[in-house]
Amino acid sequence: MNSKRNILIIGGGHNGLVTAFYLAKAGFKPLVLERNVQVGGAAITDEFHPGFRVSTLSHSAGPIRADIVRDMQLEKHGARFITPDACVTALSPNGRALSLYQDENKSAQAISAFSQKDAGKYLEFAKSLGKISKVIAEALATTPPDIDHPDGADLWSLLKTGRALRNLGKRDMYRVLRWGPMAVADLVAEYFETELLRAVIAARGIFGTFLGPWSAGSSLQLLIRAAGDPHPAGSAVYVAGGTGALTQAMASAAQAAGAEIRTSAEVIEIRVKDGAATGVLLATGEEINANAVISNADPKRSLLKLTDPVYLSPDFVQKLQHYRGNGTVAKVNLALSGLPSFTALSNDGASALKGRVHIGQEIDYLERAFDEAKYGTFSRQPYLEVTIPSLTDPTLAPDGKHVMSIYMQYAPYKLKGDWEEQRKALGQTVVQTLAQYAPDLPGLILTHQIITPLDLEENYGLTGGQIFHGDLALDQFFTMRPLLDWARYRTPIENLYLCGSGTHPGAGLTGGSGANAAREIVKVLKK
């Protein structure tokens, strides 16, 4: 069977859906091809135990860029965002807890119980980060310039960014230039003396990457994340029904704009003729021809697996093979018969648990967790990010029962041994670590779902189990994401484009890569 479509988009993850929406609004007829039975990619909601539903992978909503929410009218299409007052609560083994809130003054008051000095420094840090984040957000929303042949638009964009930097004032402009290459451990140590506070803010600079808090450049990821959410430790933003409800709303918006979506449609090959992409081949044997093909898959999967590398230069192939993207995150989902009792949260514990819960009480703890991953073993005392989404959305579990969503780091994709053999041990490690803070947790577990980095690759198409489609690092950012000279969503193959998180800005569940890619692809197609 052979059919013809205007534009094909491979993958119905959030960036693919955002791209489809903007292309459809521009008058094109994109067809999204998703290999699974539901759209969403890493942003899906599944029932993993009778009556228990959870955001299978990504458990927070980015946050999605505000302009994308507005343009797609996501709330009109069914997305209901939930932002609890408590952003994150960091727990220590000695029974103390530190909660940070949406209200910076309330956070400072909580910090004052640990250090009056840190309470004041927190407000200072939050103010600078807030100013800096606005400038970075503008840069992330632009297309990286053509280094060799910048056009007028590139020069204007650079001029605007430079002017925005200058308007920060000398002190904050200096901070932008200095912070990016720093180890995030050094950055937080310059401001704070409380280890628990240092650790919960530093964690934002290492999440999802093969970096520890003492790794150079780990502050860059903190700044990238702050562009979408200036809260120093990050907010907690959920969607009623889980993140799958968010991507369902995106799919609805894209279809309303004129896009078509097909699920259970696995692309196994991108067809190329005379140096140009001409369409795709599905696992069913169906061929679909198109004027343009856009891949929401990661760069390696798009160009080294779905495309025959014979159409690429040896130099390009070699560089892409060295594009770093080995995952470090595992996911554990628990169905619970009741709400766990955290020893540090005896008073008003449920309120604090509505936000994220951070396990990793000091910088050295986080670095030791990373040390184990360097040598091919998963951390036996891991850094954890935990949510109990059923506290803010009771529809996810039966009455009186709860679901718990846990990111576990570090779990290296390149494991010594077999991941299948280590699956149970990983789950036990996560539960035992949490039981140090909530002793009754093991007795409440009805079932668990354990997702390893290998599962992320095999079941969700994330090469190397890398949730960001490639490490967010200084040499894989902006004009170098994924490669220098190829950061403008085009590829060496004519009519073949990228729109996933492996492109700029690649900052997780924000939709930025999809929106940026659509803008540039529309310019090319309209010519």
C-alpha angles and dihedrals in degrees: 000000000000126000137172128232133174098231131000123207116197110214132022097225118132095274092049091052093047090050091049091051096052093044090051091049088053091057102263127125107230122185115206115209114200120182096206128070091253133037121243109083104206091357104074139124120222138176104240096172129021106285094001121106128178142172093265097209120354107042101183131057102243089235094269112231109271095231090054092051089050097044094046092041088222095176090055087054093054107275113136114187121212120200113178120206092243111070099184138345118208116205129204127201091240091069100261125127132197118201123194119199142199086254107074093205091054089051091050090051091053091048091051089070086067101032133353089204092055091050090061094041090051091060090047092049093046091051094051093043090050092054094043093047092061091057092046091048089057090051092048091052092055129080114252110254125252099256096203100038111020114185129208093275091052092051092046091050092050090048092052092049092048091050091049090051092050091049090060089075128242097287099050093039088056089049093054092053093044103040099055098068094039129106105251089229089063092046096054092041090060090061109027140045098188109095095207091054092045092051098048092051094041090052088070089065096054105036113126096000137100090246135107125211090263092052115114112249096023089120088065092071090051089054092046091052092045089059088070097033119018095195105120095233097027130257129259110245119172136173122226106251092026129275089303087071088057095054091043087057089049091051090050091050092048092050092047088054091053106271123134123220128199121187127197086037108128117191111214100172141022108218117227129188127176091352095307133101111246103176143298142281118227127213088250091062094254116140120208119192122205144169091237137014121206120190122208089183120102117279096255094049091044099048106023102035111023090036124052105246089218086085091059130073116258089240092055092047092050092050093047091049087059093049101120119236115139111148124236102179131092125184127220121187120192132197107211132197090213145353114291118238111233110204093218092053105056093135117061090340095160091060092054091045092059088078127051121298118219122207113190111085101195144015093255090053090055092046092050089051088054092047092064092052091053089066098045103265129109118246115271089199098035134187107247135194110197134187132180099202094177088073090067097028111036091182089079095071140023118272112293093008131099147201123224123203117199132187109202121200135216107034108139119216088217097062126177100242131003123323093213090057091047097046096094093044090053091052091048091050092053093049093045091050092051091045088066086067101029107030095184094055098095092056092053097055114112096174141335139216117211119196116187128195088257089056089051089058100040100038103029103030097242106146110229089003088277109157093199095049088247137003117292099231138142092262093046100048138096109339089013100053108136094347137342110270090019103072097105097083093259125109134208087263112081115242092015117112139174126224105164133105090278086077129069124323095011095176101150125256099004102103090230097125092050095048094046092047093050091052093053095041091052089054091053096043094048090057 
